[in-house]
Amino acid sequence: MGVLLVWSLTCFLLNIHLCKQTTVTHRVVLTLDPNWSEVFYGEAFTLRCEIQDGGNTGWTYEWTPSRLNSPTTTNEYRITRATTAQRGSYRCRGRTDSSVTTEWSNVIELTVADRPKTQLNMSTTSINQGSVTLTCSVSSSSGWKYYWYKDKSLYKPQYPQLYSDHPHITVPPGGTYQCRGGRGDPVYYSQYSNSVVMTRAVVTLKSNWSEIFHSETVTLRCEITDGGDTEWVYEWSASGPNLPQEQSEYLTIRVDFFSSRQYYCKGKHKEDENMETEWSNSMSLNASSPKPQAHLTSDTTSIQQGSSVTLTCSVRSSSGWRYYWYKDNTLYKPHTTQDFSDNPQISVSVGGGYRCRGGRGNPVYYTYHSHTVSISTIVSNVAVVTLDPNWSEIYTGEKITLRCEIHRADTEWEYEWRKSDTALSETESEIRITKAHSGHTGDYSCRGRMNQSQDHSTNWSHKVTLTVSVGKPSSVLTVSPSWLSPGASVTLKCHVKHPSAGWRFYWYKAVPHFSDELYRYELLPDSSEGTEQEDFTVHGQKTTTGYVCRAGRGDPQFYSEYSPPKFTWCGAMDSSVSLRVSPNRSQHFTSESVSLSCETNSTEWRVRQFYENSSSKCDNYLWRTQTSPCIVSRTVYSGAVFWCESGSGEFSNAVNISTHDDIILESPVHPVTEGQPLILSCRPWTDVILSDVTFYKNGKLIQTGTSGQLKISAVSKSDEGFYQCEIKEVKSQRVQVWMSSVSWVSVKSETVELAEDRSPFPVALIIGLVSGILLIMLLPLIALGWSKTSKDSWSHWDPIRVHPPPKLSTRMKTNYRSTPPFSTVSSDPLLGFVHTQVLMHNSDFFCEIRFFVCSLI
């Protein structure tokens, strides 16, 4: 104020013209109260002009537009009811009596709009949950409070207030709601909102069926809950083309299996267009499957005369069906007044072919017919299934006939067959299976139906089980004994796995075969027609032999697989093939190598062994032509049986060889002849002083001492058996025991074979004299050393040893072959005879004479 006073005084004193009107820099602000961006028609408002830092100076105010300046105005411009005339741009400034003015204020653009509209919305996600959220909104402005109305009466959600501060309220279903906004003082109201009907529209299926089928006609209903007595007009909508135009409460449609559609509805008040429901929830309609087929069952398919059977007709997974019945393809009315029955079960007492189907709706929608259930009246005849041949288990490729036999059959029959309760198409009395396979396995039953009266039949026969196994059955052969003395009998027993009836057994000898096959099989004598028994005895076997069996039955003959070969081993060297072992004992240390030699007149030979896990440098199946021996570096601890086979189909003697780490029992590989001495030695791997050695025979103690040998001066048949030795050693006051494995000692008898006369004394005398003469004649030949051998001669010859034999024996043998001249005389203490061989060059005569020098001469 001081500034203005000084300024006015200065202007007065200087009388300067420029000071007549002066502008000061006070800031002027124009405001609108209430501060709304938009003013509506009829609403009250105030414009206020404020001079900042203007003090209490007596200001007058100037406004634009200029019509506001007459008369002189104050700093407020108040309008109690806005009209369109108040539209425009407003500003103001201050003035004093001494012609001092401020700058113009900011500009306020004032628009006056028509009364605003109000929109009421409902949350459709919550109506099905028992409550509804309503939202009231006033367009394009602010500062509103919300007034609610239910059924055209003021509704107070925040009692006792007449309004709510928020535009959202939650109300229960039912009734018609409106809202409007209000602001200012006095209150200025917006227009009333649209009406929201708080009733729900629900699409339901008039026929409450859980499943709908292709081309079936159904009716939908639009139900408006809490609608009271209001009259409604309905509107339908659907997904996809061809929207329904129906305006009634019901909509009838035909369902298509190949498409799925969603259906909706809502209701509109017939008199008040603003009253309508929200769209209903969707109803999805699609055919779950094509037309269904009825299923007919019966508690039995046969009845005795005067009894009845219950039939049950069912349509899967749905409801609302009525049941239509047919007998022998003609409509059957269980209730004479109508074509259908509401009950899915009926009782019938007359035989025949029955069917059913379901129907529902209007027009009636029918299912497919069920299969036919044949009800038979049982006759007294009995049906029986038989097998020819009578084998309950057969194998693929075999032939069999199933026959349905009806006892006391004095009429013509048609036959029905079932396999595992599944009907077969055969109608004859026989089912001929010429080549069985696994698909023929099952439980077979049959019955007969009279040709003249098809609803009269026998009962189903008892089931007969037929099992068809894949492939051929395997055969298992056992031989007894495995080791035998020359000339003993061998018992063979053949067993077919999964045994069944009707087999005959065929017995074969396994002959070594010089080819990719191990053996070829030759039928044994008296076995060409097979035997009914599983046992077969071979008499007088003198050498190692392999046997095979198989079984056969039927016509044509069906054979099992050949059994694996089984062997009976003989230790005697009586054939043209022999196996030599070096060192000559049956037990060996693991660090030792064992030499196996085949002595044969055949150009091919092989060594075979019986124990799958043993290994050697000689392949079991490899044919050899060289003369070098087979060297076995290691065999299994439990032992293995070795023998030779020649390319000409012969077996050698067999030997049992085993290897050990710590102790062995030295025993002869080959049988010992009666009367010969025998020494068994107990030998440890390390050098120890033998102080306590025990020998056992057949598990019983026979000798104890410090000697490591068991000596028998002249063996007899009673000395044959299993021998074992045991060594005990005391170390550091502890006893250490070694026990050898068991070895079999075989004893053979030397028999006298007479050509003509079996009187012992004359024959023995003659043979003794002839043998002595021949021996004297052959001694010069021995001295000359004619021991030339060639490629065609025998493979290996052992040194010749001569010993006086204990008893008389003569054996004569002739072979015709061409060999170089060769002659030997030998005597073996283990064999117990003098062995003389004479081979003449370029001749076909071979003479072998074995004899014992008779002690009587």
Helices and strands as residue ranges (DSSP letters): H 2-14, G 17-20, E 22-23, E 28-33, E 39-40, E 45-51, E 60-64, G 66-69, E 76-79, G 84-86, E 88-95, E 100-101, E 108-110, E 112-113, E 118-122, G 127-129, E 132-138, E 145-150, E 153-155, E 168-171, E 176-183, E 188-189, E 196-197, E 200-205, E 217-225, E 232-238, E 250-254, E 260-269, E 283-286, E 295-298, E 302-303, E 309-314, E 322-327, E 330-332, E 345-348, E 352-360, E 365-366, E 373-378, E 383-388, E 393-395, E 400-406, E 413-419, E 422-423, E 430-433, G 438-440, E 442-450, E 456-457, E 464-469, E 475-480, E 488-496, E 504-512, E 519-523, E 535-541, E 545-553, E 558-559, E 566-568, E 578-582, E 587-589, E 594-599, E 605-610, E 630-632, E 640-646, E 651-660, E 663-666, E 672-673, E 678-684, E 692-697, E 700-705, E 709-712, G 717-719, E 721-731, E 734-739, E 743-745, E 747-748, H 760-784, E 810-815, E 822-828, E 833-839, E 846-851
